[in-house]
Amino acid sequence: MIAYKLKSDPISLDVWGPPERLSAVTLDGAPIMHGKNLYSSGNGQILSGIYEVTKGRFKVIYPFHEHATVLAGEVTLTDEAGNSVTYGPGDSWFCHQGEVVTWDVKERLRKTFFVVTADRFVTIVAQNFEQSHYQVVG
C-alpha cells in the first residue's frame, strides 16, 4: 500500500521537464514538471506516484485516464466547454484519455496521480498479484 498524506514530509522528485513531454502546449510562463513513479504495472499501462509542476498555464490532451488528488498548491482546470474548477489540497479530479484540459497553476502544484493508458477496458482475469509494500509519501 502507498499512503499519500497531506501533512507528510515531501519526497524528492525527479525533473521531468516541460509539459510538452506529456502532450501539452505551454500557453503562459515556463512551467517545469517534476515527479516520481511509485508504482508501475508490468505492462506499463498503470502508473501511480507524485507529480509537481511550477507556475504556468498549459493545455493538455490527456494521453491517459487520470485520477488525481492535490497535496499542495492550487490549480484551475478548464475543459473545452469552458467549465472551470479550482482545486486545492485534498481536492480530487478525474480526466479521461483524449480529454483537452487547460491547466492554470498559481505557484506550484503537487498532486498524487493514478493513470491508466488503454485503448479499451477489458475484463481482468484472475492472476498472481505482486506482494504489497507499505509506504507513506507526500
N, C-alpha and C positions, 0 to 999 in steps of 0.2 A: 504494500500500500504506500502511496505517496500522499502525504498530508500537506496541502497548501494552506498556510496560516497567514492571516493578515498581519499579525504582530510578531512574526518570527524574523530572525536575522536574515537579511537578503543574501542569497548565494551569489558567487561571482558568475558572470555570464561571458560568453564568447562574443566577439564582434562579428556580426552577420552582414554589415554594410548597409547600403541604401535600400529603400523599399522596392526599388526596381528588381531586386533579387527575388521578390515574391509577386511577380506580375503586376506591379504597381507603377504609377506615374506620379512623380512629385509635382505638386501644384504650388507650394509655397514653402520657403525655408530650405533647410538641408538636413532632414531627419536621418538619423543613423539607428539601425536596429542592432540589438544585442539579444542573445538567447542561450538557452541550454535545453537540449533534448534530454528528458529524464526517462522516457520510455519510448521504445520503437518496436512495433510488431515485426515478426520475422520477415514478412513480405514488404515492410516499409509503408504500408497503406494507413497505419495508425501511428500517430505520434502524440506525445504529451510532454509538457515542460513549462518553462518560464520564458516569456518574451518581454522585451523592453524596447521602447523607441523614444527618441528625443523629439523635441518640439518641431512641428511642421504640419503641413497638410498634403495628403496624397490620396489618389484614387486607386482602389484595388479591385481587380476582377478575381474573386476568390478562387484559387486553384484547388480548394478542398472544402469539405464541410467543417465548420469550426464552432465549438462551444468555448467561450472564454469568460473568465472572471477577473475583474480588476483587483489588484493587490495594492497599488499606489498610483496616484496621479489622476488625471482626468482626460477623457476623450469624448468628442462628439462624433457620432457616426450618422451619416446621411445616405439614404438609399436613392436609387434612380428616380423614384417618385417624389423626392424632396422631403420625405419623412426623416426627422432628426431626433436623436435621443442622446443626452449627455450621460455618461457613465462615470462613476467614482468608485472608491474602494468598497468591495462587497457586491457590486452590481455585476450582472452577467448578461451575455447575449449569445444568440446562435445565428450564424450566416451559412447559407447553403452554397455549395460549389457552383461557380458561374455567376453568382450574385455580384453586382457592381456597387461598391460602397466607398464613400469619401470619408477619410479619417481626418479629424482636426485635433491634433494633440496639443494641449495647452502648454505644458513644460516638458514633462517626461511621464510616460505611461509604463507601468509594469503590470503584467497580467499572466494568468495561467492560460494554457491552451490545451485543447484536446481536438485533434484534427483527424479526419478520415478522408482519404482520397479513394474514390470509387467511381467506376462507370455506371454501376448499378448496385443496389443492395441485393445480397444473396442470403439464403438460409445457411446458417453456420452449423456444420456437422460436428458432433461431439469429438473432441480430440484431447490429447495430453496438453496441459497448460503449464506455463512456467511457474516455478515457485515464487510466491510474492515476497517482496522485501519491504520493510517499513522505513520511510524517510520523511522528515519534516523539513519543508523548504519554504522560502518566502521571496 
